Amino acid sequence: MLDKILSYFILGIGLYSAIFAPEDMLGAILLIGGLILVRLCEIEKNLGDKVIFKKRVKKDDVSSS
């Protein structure tokens, strides 16, 4: 949750800098970086809901002692 708040904060700073100080490239860099971070947070949330790799366990592999 904190990473999402931080990414939106960076996005907001970048948007503010891009609007009120367009001669600086820092605003554009922060804006693009914030957009990338927001997208990565959404991808991470979506991947967390799904199980990508399942460990296959064969029933014959169970060792009895």
C-alpha positions, 0 to 999 in steps of 0.5 A, spaced: 500 500 500 505 504 501 508 503 494 502 505 491 501 511 495 509 513 494 508 512 486 501 516 486 505 522 490 511 522 485 506 522 479 503 528 482 509 532 483 511 530 476 504 533 474 505 539 478 512 540 475 510 539 468 504 544 468 508 549 472 515 549 470 515 546 463 522 548 462 524 543 466 525 536 464 525 534 471 517 534 471 517 530 465 521 525 468 517 524 474 511 524 470 513 518 466 517 515 472 510 516 476 506 513 471 511 507 470 510 506 478 503 506 478 503 501 472 508 496 476 503 496 482 497 494 478 501 489 475 504 486 482 497 486 484 494 482 479 500 477 479 499 477 486 492 474 485 494 469 481 498 463 482 503 462 476 507 457 478 505 451 481 509 445 484 507 439 481 507 433 486 507 426 483 503 421 488 508 416 486 514 420 489 511 420 496 517 416 500 515 412 505 519 410 511 
